[in-house]
Amino acid sequence: MKKNYNLRIAIDSPAAAGAGTVAKSISKFYNLFYLDTGKIYRYIAYLSLKFPKKFNNRFLKTKIKKLKISDLNNKNLLSNEIGIEASIISKNKKIRKLVHQFQINFAYKPPKKYNGSCLDGRDITYKIIPDADFKFFITADVKVRAKRRFKELKYLNKNISYAEVLKSIKKRDKSDYNRKISPLKKTKDSVLINTTNLSKRACFLKIKNIIDRKIKK
């Protein structure tokens, strides 16, 4: 990679398509600051469920202002209940405005030790980093995505059935694709990556080859 190359990568995807896994690998390889924007909404959902009486705009502003990336690594954020609540919360204009600025700051002003940033979410390619150097839309068959999420939840000892996870994923898709504010969609300039039959390694190499062809010219 060119020295001091300020690389910006934007990734959009439906739930459990594998975007987070490949985004982390790509970020590590190119030394990019990685932000899973979906976890911000999960964090807010967690706060709304844990502090229902305190949860208001003022409370949220304070929490977002003090938010650290390490706060997003809480395993409790991966629960199905949090995911459903996050999907509802993400439709709130005031909340999206707060989160939007947080995302913009990290996308365009990552810590100096990094060569750029890599963000994944639902509206990154057209709302957060519309001028990204690379844009990807990562997807997979809904049943495959449900199986992945089910395995993830079972690993965390969550008591849930595959049928419940599949129903939840379908509900999330409907909400994400059809919401009026920043819906999930593939932009014309985004490269489509279907991970249904791809291993984690194969997906990583496919994206790496696309990036390398440009930055090594």
N, C-alpha and C positions, 0 to 999 in steps of 0.2 A: 504494500500500500504506500502511496505517496506520503511523505512526512507532513504532519499537521493537516491531513485531509479531513475536512469537516463534513462527515457523511451523515445524511439524515435518511432514515428508512421508516416508511409508514406501512403498517399491516392492519388490515381489517379482516374479520372472520366471525362466523357464528360460533356459538358455544361449543367447546370441546373438539374443535377441528384440528388442534395441534399447533395453533399459532404461537402460543406462549412458549412451548417447548423449543420450536425452531428459532423463535425470536431471541431466546436466551442463548442458544448456541451461536447464532450469528453475531450477537452482541459481544459474546466472550471472544470469538475469533478475531473480530475487527476492533476490539477494545472500545465498544460503544456503550453509552449509558442506556440501560434498559428500563422501560417503564410499562408495566401491565396496567393500562388505564382502567380496565374492567374491575380491577381490585380496589380502585378508589371508590367506585360506586358500591362495591361489596362492603368496604370499610364504613361507608356512610349508612348502608343498610344495617350493618352490625350495631352502629351507634343508635339508630332509630329504634331497634328492637331492645337494646340494653338500657337505653335512657329515654323511654317514651314520654315521660313528663317534662324532661329537660330539652328534648329535641325541638329546636326551632331555628330560625335563620341566624340569630345571634350566636347561639351555642355552636352551630355548624361552622360559622365563619372562624370562630376561635380554634376549633379542632383542625380545620383545614390549614390554617395559618401555622399551626404547630406540627402538622403532619410530616412524618419522616418516612422514608422508603421502607425502613425496617418495620414500621407499623403495618405494612401491607403483606408481610410474610406470616401473619397470624393464621394458623391452620383452621381456626374457627370460621374464617371467611369463605371456606370452600363448601360449607354445608348447603344442602339443597334449599333450605328455608331462606338463607341469606341470598342465594342466587335469584330466587323468585322476587324477594323484596327489592333487590338491586335493580331488577328489570322494571319495577314499578317506579322506583325513585328516579331512575335515569330519564323519565319523561318530564320531570319537574324543571321548568325553565330557570328558576333561581338557583337550583342546585347545579344544573349544567353550567351556568355562568361561572360559579365558583370553581368548579372542577376544570373548566376550560382554561382559565388563567393559569392554574397549577400545571396543567399539561403543556401549555405554550412555553412556560418558563423553562421546563426541563428539556423540551424539544429543541429550542433555539439557544439555550444557555446551559448546556450540561456542565458538570464539574470539569475543570481544566485538564484533569488527568485523562479524560476520554477523547477519542478521535471523532466524536459525534454522538448521535442518539438514535435509538430504535424504539418506537412506540407501537403497541398493538392494542386494538380495541374495536369499536364499531363505526366510528366516523373519522378516523385518523387521516385517511387518504384525501379527503376533500374538505374537512373542517379544521383539523388541528395542524397538519403539515401538508397543505395543498401543493407546496413547491418542493416536496421531498425528492431526493435523488433517485429513490427506488420506491415503488408502490406495489404491494402484493395483496391479493385477495385469496385467503386460504380457506378451503372448505373441505367437506367430506360427507359421505352418506349419513343421514340422520341416525340410522341404527348403529353404524360404526361409532359415531360420536357418543351415542348413549352408552355403548359398551365401554368406551374409554373412560367416561365420567363415572360409570358404575364401579369399575375397577379401582379408580382413584378414591372414591368414597368408601369402598369396602376396605381398602388399605388403611384408611383413617378410622376404621372401626365404626363407620356410620351404619345404622340399622335401616336399610332401605332396599327395595327390590329394583330389579332391572326395569320392570314395567313402569314403576314410579318415575325413574330417571328418564326413560324415553318420553313419557308424558310431559315431564318438566322441560326437557329439551325442546320439544315441539312447541310448547307454550312460550318458551323464551324466544324461539325463532319467529313466531307470529308477532310477538311484541316488538322485537328488534327490527324486523323488516317493515312493519306497518305503522310504527309510531310517527307522529307528525314532526317531532323535533329530532334532528340528526339520525335518521333511520339507517340501518345497516344496508349498504348497497355496494356493488362493484362499480368503480369508476372505469371509464374507457381506457385510461392510461395505467390501470393496475394489471399486473400479471396474475393470471389465474393459476393457482396451485391446488390441485385436488389430492388430498392425502389419504383417500380411502384405501388405496393399495400401495402406499409408500411407507417405508420404514422411516424412523426418525433420521437416520443417517442419510438415506436417499433424498429426503426432503431438504435437509441441510445442504447437501451437495448441489442440488438443483438450484437453490437460491444463491449459493456461493458462486456458482459458475456464471450466473446472470450478473452478479455484482462485479466479479473479477473482469469480465469482458469489457466493462466500462472504465473502471478505475485503473486498470493496468495499461490503458492505451497511451 
